[in-house]
Amino acid sequence: MISLRVESDNHLCVSERLAFLEFFAGGGMARLGLTPDFNCEFAKDKDPTKSNIYRRNYGHNQFLEGDVNQLNVADFGAAGG
């Protein structure tokens, strides 16, 4: 993902944001801290209460609820729903 920002001296800065995957996501505190410079592509947690908090904070995109031990490659594409 490409990001654009205007620096304090009015110069345009173009940078590519690195992606990360958030396992054991909880309420999404890692995402909160990383989002200014990184892009969350996938998140997962098995706890229903924590999953609801995550969805409330960030929506349903890129999030799956369930045990990380049951994760497979196809789940990464399914998280977009």
Secondary structure as GFF3:
##gff-version 3
##sequence-region A 1 81
A	DSSP	beta_strand	2	6	.	.	.	ID=ss1
A	DSSP	beta_strand	12	16	.	.	.	ID=ss2
A	DSSP	beta_strand	18	23	.	.	.	ID=ss3
A	DSSP	alpha_helix	29	34	.	.	.	ID=ss4
A	DSSP	beta_strand	38	45	.	.	.	ID=ss5
A	DSSP	alpha_helix	48	58	.	.	.	ID=ss6
A	DSSP	beta_strand	63	65	.	.	.	ID=ss7
A	DSSP	three_ten_helix	68	70	.	.	.	ID=ss8
A	DSSP	alpha_helix	73	78	.	.	.	ID=ss9
###
